[in-house]
Amino acid sequence: SCSVPLGLSTYEIKDWQITASSSEDEDSDLQVQNARIYIEHKKAWCPRKNTINNWIQIDLGTPTK
């Protein structure tokens, strides 16, 4: 279990570390970088197609438990 924040809401995790199976158009407010938690904005991540195979991946740089 994780007992400390890893940096998604504080931007310690950079945008390039967040990837997804797909996202809406590049210029939209629905890109994967908008999947951060506790952020005051009206944006979100939305995959291009609504399927059960969609995913988000966060590269933490090192294995983390």
C-alpha positions as CSV (number, residue, x, y, z in Angstrom):
1,S,0.0,0.0,0.0
2,C,1.1,3.5,-0.7
3,S,1.4,5.7,2.4
4,V,2.8,9.0,0.9
5,P,1.7,11.1,-2.1
6,L,3.7,10.4,-5.2
7,G,3.3,13.8,-6.9
8,L,0.5,13.6,-9.3
9,S,-1.4,16.6,-7.8
10,T,1.7,18.6,-7.1
11,Y,3.3,18.3,-10.6
12,E,6.3,16.4,-9.2
13,I,5.2,13.9,-11.8
14,K,5.7,15.7,-15.1
15,D,3.2,15.6,-18.0
16,W,5.6,13.4,-20.0
17,Q,5.4,10.7,-17.3
18,I,1.6,10.3,-17.9
19,T,0.5,8.2,-20.9
20,A,-2.7,6.6,-22.0
21,S,-4.1,4.2,-24.4
22,S,-5.6,7.2,-26.3
23,S,-6.9,10.7,-25.8
24,E,-9.2,13.1,-27.6
25,D,-7.8,15.6,-30.1
26,E,-4.4,17.2,-29.1
27,D,-5.9,20.6,-28.7
28,S,-8.8,19.5,-26.4
29,D,-9.1,19.8,-22.7
30,L,-9.5,16.0,-22.5
31,Q,-5.8,15.0,-22.8
32,V,-4.3,12.5,-20.4
33,Q,-2.2,15.2,-18.6
34,N,-5.5,16.5,-17.3
35,A,-6.1,13.3,-15.3
36,R,-4.4,14.8,-12.2
37,I,-6.2,14.7,-8.9
38,Y,-7.1,17.6,-6.7
39,I,-6.5,20.2,-9.4
40,E,-8.8,23.2,-9.7
41,H,-9.6,23.2,-13.4
42,K,-12.5,22.1,-15.6
43,K,-10.4,19.6,-17.6
44,A,-10.3,15.8,-17.6
45,W,-8.9,12.8,-19.5
46,C,-11.2,11.2,-22.0
47,P,-10.1,8.3,-24.3
48,R,-10.8,8.6,-28.0
49,K,-13.2,5.6,-27.8
50,N,-15.2,4.3,-24.9
51,T,-14.0,0.7,-24.5
52,I,-13.0,-1.5,-21.6
53,N,-9.4,-1.5,-22.9
54,N,-8.6,2.1,-22.0
55,W,-5.7,2.7,-19.6
56,I,-3.6,5.4,-17.9
57,Q,0.0,4.8,-17.0
58,I,2.2,6.8,-14.6
59,D,6.0,6.4,-15.0
60,L,7.3,6.9,-11.5
61,G,11.0,6.5,-12.6
62,T,11.6,3.6,-10.1
63,P,9.6,0.6,-9.0
64,T,7.3,1.9,-6.2
65,K,5.0,0.1,-3.8
